[in-house]
Amino acid sequence: MLRLLIGGRFLPNHKSNYFPNILSSGRFLHTQTSSSDDSWTNNRDLNIDLLFHSCTKTHLAKRLHALLIVLGKIQSLFISTRLVNLYANLGNISLSQQTFDQIPQKDVYTWNSMISAYVHNGAHTDAITCLYKMLTFEVKPDFYTFPPVIKACRDINNGKMIHAWISKTGLEWDVFVAASLVHMYCRFGIFDAAYGIFTNMPFRDMGCWNAIISGFCQNGKGEKALQILDEMKFEGIKLDSVTVSTVLPICAQMDDMSQGRLIHLYVIKHGLESDLFVGNAFINFYAKFGELIISQKFFDSLVTRDLVSWNSIISAYEQNGNPDRALWFFREMQKDGFAPDLLTLVSVASSIAQSRDTRGSKCVHGFILRRSWFVKDVIIGNAVVDMYAKLGNVENARELFERISIKDVVSWNTMITGYGQNGLASDAIEVFQNMVEKNFVTPNQGTWASIIPAYAHIGALKEGQKCHSNVLKTGLILDLYIGTCLIDFYGKCGKVKDAMLLFDEVPKTNSVPWNAVISCLGIHGHGETCLKLFENMIESGTHPDAITFISLLSACSHSGLIEQGEQCFNAMEKDYGVKPGLKHYGCYVDMLGRAGELEKAYDFIKSMPLTPDASVWGALLGACRIYGNTDLGKVVSEKLLEVDEGNVGYYVLLSNIYANAGKWEGVNRVRLMANEKGLKKTPGWSSVEIDKRMEVFYTGNYSHSKCEEIYKELEDLMMKIKVIGYVPDYSFVLQDVEEDEKERILMSHSERLAIAYGIISTPPKTVIRIFKNLRVCGDCHNATKFISKVTEREIVVRDSNRFHNFKDGVCSCGDYW
């Protein structure tokens, strides 16, 4: 058995766990100390490398340490220094330092090892202190001493001191030292110094070129990095796999596909395409531009694959909206013997959310919990919270969010976004306030992009303006996405002029800000202006996308621009290459329906090349409700309930159609159908912002603290507006009751309660802004026109479809909504 350790013959395979078992055996140690075989004291025969390589745990390293002491090998400076390195690599810096301290005579190699040990374990201050001790003992540093010391510098002052000392030693132009200095100055943002060192080097090897390029790439100086790459090629220096894998991410980040393709040609010409690092880099590069076929080809061409390869291809499909393919690769990766890591699970969690795979979410969650990754790593915690939120399970998302022990700003952003995506704006705002006021986390770009839409959703103008002010202080106002969020916010709060002013300031590098401003003007009924903006967008060279045409068709619908809407729909694919989707068909049907063209809309649906979904049939059913077409409404409702029988809103629409026609048996039948399916009608509510606080009123609400004052104000208002011509329209009371009761029901609609509260809570002539979750009924619309006249107030109402600006007895919609 002892021969297994002698002379390197009959040694077990390096993957075998046999040797660690021997090391842990007390009998083995006893054998070594009692053996009379002199070969055990001979370095030539004792396989030191195997001893060290077999120690993968601290307790094995300790036993090896004891064995070396027993055998007298610890006297060797080389062996002792290797022990210093061994403990450091195992993460036990304390034992590494103890071993180092026990070495009586240390050479430069030993000092270098201890400095590297400190840096490897994050003890940067100790590394620099160790250098000063080394100088105190008059041990002269060499070119291996300084790279780890330079890496240990946490501030520029230390860095400059070390640089000055290096200059005195004459080692400044050693390629390893110079490359480290270049990295350091790039890290601290002093790029002129980094480039100065690089250009003054008498000799520059491949490592130096890669150091300066990666230094600039990693610190946001991509354009300069590409310039240096051109210099490198001009000087005839061949790119290697490190260069390629460093530069490609910057090309992707800068949206410079042409540069990436040039590098691709270079790689083919010089036979680098089969290199693992190059292949992985190109998988990610082409995925950034949606070129999944090319990414797939690079993945397939790899002779050997590592975990990075699998993570890259999974991420490629996940980020490009193909979650099923991403999950297929995840399964194939495991079949190939690779265990997923944190990055894998982040992509998989996102893929599961995209594919709405509830069962898969539980499997991934369980996998993560078994490895305690959720507790240990905030990135995976954030990914799982995001997964549950996108699956609509905000309860689980919030529970897991609370379990993340150390939350970063992304954690808060993820939870805020999760609530927002699920229509829970008030919860999103509560998390935001908790983040800022109780946890003192500074919002970043992602935070503002998440919370501003939440304030827009509930129409909290004052609080949203406060966010705008804070954004201005951070200098993010010209950011494309923050600016777009603010355009959308002001549009949804009825401040069209403010939205337009922001649109003029925001950089228009793509269709996003154009889409936002067209949508904003559309819901305010400015259809003609939207069409003009679309012309300006095309003239600016910005290509419209699917969202552009949804906003444009919706604007035409709200403004009654039927002919222009038809032209836009027909031009989508023909002139702009945008294939109409179900949402576009739904907007087109809505446009025809609002104009009363019900039969034309029905024929259009029957001729569609796509199978109509609930949004298409729902648009027509809503029009049947407006125009009282009971027969067509019944036909449409049957089609609608075939594709979506779980949406209570459609049952309500059909019930209202029957109620308007006085067919109460039909009303009862539809309500019974909804009840049998366990569906409950969404209660109507309206909100008004008073003194930065949102007050919410539900239809028929009597629980408000100022309930008596509100209803008294309403009674007074009803009397005043009847004098100037208001006549209640009882057709909007969907109950078979007496006329007196019908008038009381109309008076208790949520928007009227909110308006009355706004009047008694604000000074005369103050603008009142109301936000309603459902479509405003015809009687409330008519009553509000009269109220605006008798109170001499401007009343802005945003319902589920559009804005109504009431002033002097007239509505901005022209009674077309």
PARO-779472 format. One record per residue (C-alpha): x, y, z. Coordinates in steps of 0.1 Angstrom, whole numbers, plus 5000, padded with zeros to 4 digits. Example, Ala and Ser with C-alpha at 12.3 -4.5 7.8 and 13.67 -1.06 7.14 Angstrom:
# PARO-779472
512349555078/513749895071/
//
This chain:
# PARO-779472
500050005000/502850245008/504250204973/501250414961/502950724974/506550644963/508250754932/505050834913/504450474902/501150294907/499550634917/495750644918/493950864892/493851234903/490051214905/490250934930/489251004966/491650724978/494550954988/492551195010/491350885028/494950775034/495851125046/493051115071/494350785085/496250805118/497650455111/499150595079/500950875099/502250615123/503550405095/505550705081/507150785115/508050425123/509250335088/512950255085/512750315047/515050615041/513150695009/510550885030/513151145038/514151185002/512451464982/513151274950/510950974960/508251144980/505551274956/505051624971/502851734942/500351464948/500251544985/499451904979/497051844950/495051604971/494251854998/490952004987/489752085023/491352265052/491351965075/493351765049/495752045046/496252045083/497051665083/499451715054/501051995074/501451765104/502851485082/505451725067/506551835102/506951465112/508951395081/511151695086/510051845053/508752165068/512352295071/512352335033/511552705024/509952584992/507652335011/506652595037/505852855011/503652604993/501752555025/501252935027/499752914992/497652605000/495952755030/495253075010/493752884981/491452705005/490353045019/491953015053/494053325054/494653285092/496452955089/498253095058/499553385079/500553155109/502552935086/504253235070/505153385105/506753055115/509253065086/512553195100/514253305068/511953435041/512953495005/511153714979/509153414967/507753365003/506853735007/505253734972/503153434982/501853595014/501053914995/499153714969/497453524997/496053845012/494853974978/493253634969/491253645001/490254014999/492554135026/493854425005/495054645033/497054355048/498654295014/499954655012/501154635049/502954305040/504854485013/506054755037/507154475062/509054315033/510854635026/511654675063/513354335062/515354455032/514054195009/514154334974/510854304955/510754154920/508354184891/506053924907/505654134939/503854434924/500954304903/499054174933/499954484954/498654704926/495454504925/495154554963/495054934960/491555054969/492155424964/494155624939/496455774965/497755434975/498055344938/500155654931/502455584961/503055224949/503555344913/506255594926/508055324945/507955094914/509555374894/512455384918/513055004915/513255024877/510454764873/507955004858/508454884823/508254514831/505254394810/503454234840/503954534862/503054784835/499854584826/498854594862/499354964864/497255014832/494454814848/494655014880/494455354864/491555244842/489755114874/490155464889/489055634858/492455804851/492555684814/495255934803/497755784828/496855434817/497255514781/500455704788/502055404805/500955184776/502355404749/505755454767/506455094772/509554994753/508154644746/504554544745/503554184744/500054044738/499254074775/499954444774/497654504745/494954294761/495454484794/494854824779/491854714758/490154524786/490854814810/489055054787/486254804779/485554724816/485355094825/482955234799/485455354773/484455124745/485155364716/488755424729/489155044733/488154994696/490655264686/493455084704/492254764687/492754934653/496255044665/497054684674/496054554640/497954834623/501154734641/500654384628/499854224662/497553934658/494353914680/494153624703/491153464720/491453704750/491354004727/488253884708/486353774739/487154114755/486154334726/482954164714/480854254745/481754624740/480654594703/477354454715/477054724742/477654994716/475254834691/478154814667/477254504648/479454594618/482654594640/481654254654/481154114619/484654234610/486054054640/484053744630/485753754595/489153794612/488453494635/487553284605/490653394586/493053314615/491352984625/490053104659/486453004655/486852674673/488352844704/486152794734/486353154747/485853304712/482853074706/481253174739/481753544732/480153514697/477153334711/476453634734/477353884707/474953764681/472253694707/472354074715/471254144679/468653864678/470753654654/469953334672/470753114642/474353234641/474553204679/473352844676/475952774649/478752884671/477452674700/477152364677/480652424663/482352414697/484452094701/484352124738/481752314759/481952454794/479352584817/479752934802/478752794767/475552644781/474752954801/475353164770/472952974747/470252944774/470553324780/470453394742/467053224738/465653364770/466653724762/465153694727/461753574739/462053204731/461753054766/460752704754/464052664735/465952804765/464452544788/465152274762/468852364764/468652364801/467552004801/470251914775/472952074796/472051854825/472051544803/475551644792/476651624829/476751994837/475252114870/473552454868/475052754886/473553084897/473753234863/471952934848/469152964873/468653334866/468053264829/465852964837/463753154861/463153424835/462353164809/459753004832/458153334838/457953404801/456453064793/453953094823/455252754835/453852744871/455052384876/458552464864/458652764888/458152534918/460852294906/463452574902/462452724935/462952394952/466252344935/467452684947/466252624983/467952284986/471252454979/470552765001/471352984971/468353204978/469753305011/473353334999/472953514967/470853824961/471053784923/469153454924/466853584950/465953874927/465453644898/462953414917/461053724930/460853844894/459753504882/456853474906/455753834899/455653774862/453653464868/451153684886/451853524920/452753854938/452053694972/454853444968/457053714953/456553944983/457153665007/460453574991/461353934987/461053975025/463353675030/466253825011/468553915040/470654185023/468554354996/470254564969/468554834948/467654564922/465754374948/463554674955/463154754919/462054404911/459354404937/458154754927/458054644890/456254314900/453454504917/453154744888/453054464862/450154314881/448154634883/448854684920/450155044919/449355124955/451454824967/454354934944/454255284959/454255134994/457354934986/459055234971/458255445002/459555175024/462755155003/463455525005/462155635039/462855335061/465755155044/467455465030/468255294997/469055544970/466855504939/468555444906/467455464869/465555134872/463755254903/462355564886/461455364855/459455134878/457755384902/456755664878/454355434859/452755334892/452055704900/450755734864/448455444869/446655594898/446955954886/448956074916/450156404900/451856564930/453756254940/454856194904/456056554901/458056494932/459756204914/460356424884/462056674907/464356404921/465156274887/466256624877/468656624906/470256304894/470756424859/468756144844/466156354827/467656314793/467855944797/465655784770/463555554792/463155784822/462156064799/459655834782/458155724815/457656094824/455956164791/453655874798/453055994833/452156354824/449956224796/448055994820/447656274845/446056504819/449056734816/449456724778/451557034775/454156904801/454256574782/455056764750/457756974766/459456654778/459156494744/461056794729/463956734755/464256354753/466756204728/464756024701/467155744692/464355494686/460555464685/459955454722/459455824729/457455864697/455155584708/454655744742/453756084729/451355944702/449655734729/449456034752/447756254726/445555974714/443855914748/443156294749/441456284715/444056464695/444056224666/444956474639/448056574659/449056204663/448956164626/451156464621/453556334647/453756004629/454756194597/457456374617/458656034631/459055894596/460756204583/463256184612/464355834600/462855654630/461255324619/457755254635/457154934653/454054734663/453454954693/453555264671/450555134651/448655024682/448955384695/448055534662/444955314655/443755384691/444155754685/442155734653/439455534671/439055784699/438956074674/436555914649/439155924621/437855614603/439355684569/442855774583/442755464606/442055234576/444955394557/447255334587/446154974591/446654904553/450055074553/451454874583/452854574564/452854714529/454955034536/456654954569/457054584572/455054554604/452654254603/449354324621/448854124652/445654064672/446054394691/445954584658/442854394647/441254474680/442054844676/440554834641/437354664653/437154914682/437455204657/434655074635/432454994665/432755334681/431655484648/428555264648/429755044619/428854724638/428054494608/431154614590/433254534621/431654184623/432354114587/435954234592/436353984621/435053704600/437653784572/440653804596/443653574587/444153524624/441853354649/440153634668/440953644705/438953804734/440354154728/438854154692/435454014702/435354224733/435854544713/432754454692/430654354722/431454694738/430154864707/427054654708/426554784743/426955154733/424555124703/422054884719/422354604693/421054314714/420954054686/424554104674/425654134710/424253794718/426053634688/429353814697/429053714734/428753344724/431953374703/433653564731/432853324759/434253044737/437753194738/437553354773/434853234797/436653354828/436553724823/433653874843/433754194823/432254024793/429353894813/428754244826/428754384791/426254134779/424154184810/424154564803/423054504767/420054314780/419354564807/419354854782/416854674761/414654604792/415254224789/415554154826/415253774821/418353794799/420053994827/419253734853/420353454830/423753614824/424353694861/423453334869/426053204844/428753434860/427753324895/427952954886/431553014874/432353194907/432953524889/432453854907/431954194890/434854434894/433554714916/433655064900/435855314917/437055664912/439955854929/440856214934/444156354947/443756604976/446856744994/449056474979/446756204991/444655974969/440955944981/439155644965/435355624962/433355314953/429955324937/427255364964/429955424990/428655555024/431755485045/433755805039/434356025069/432756315050/429956115036/427156345048/428856655033/429456475000/425856364995/424556705005/426856864979/425556624953/421956694961/422657074957/424557014925/421656804910/419157074918/421457344901/422157144869/418457044865/417657414864/419957464834/418757164814/420156834829/417756544826/418756204842/419155924817/417655624835/418755384807/422155374825/420555224856/420854854850/418354754877/414554714875/413654964902/411455274906/412555614890/413355774924/415655484932/417255504897/418055874903/419655794937/421655514920/422955754893/423856014919/425955764939/428255664909/431855674920/432955964898/430156184911/431256114947/434856194938/433856524921/431656634950/434556554975/436956754953/434557054952/434157064990/437957004996/439457264973/439157644968/436757764941/437757724905/440557474913/440957204887/439556864898/441256554884/439356224886/440555874877/438055604871/438755224866/435755174843/434255354813/432355664823/428555614818/426555844795/424556004823/427656084844/429256224813/426356454807/425956554844/429656634846/429356884817/426657064836/428557054869/431657214852/429357494840/427557574873/430757544894/432957724869/435557454873/437657254849/437056884857/439456624841/438256264841/440355974830/438355654825/439455314813/439455434776/440555804774/440556154789/437556384792/438256744799/435056914810/434957294809/432157544806/429557274800/431557114771/433756794770/436956764750/435756434735/432956604717/430556334731/432456074711/433955804733/
//
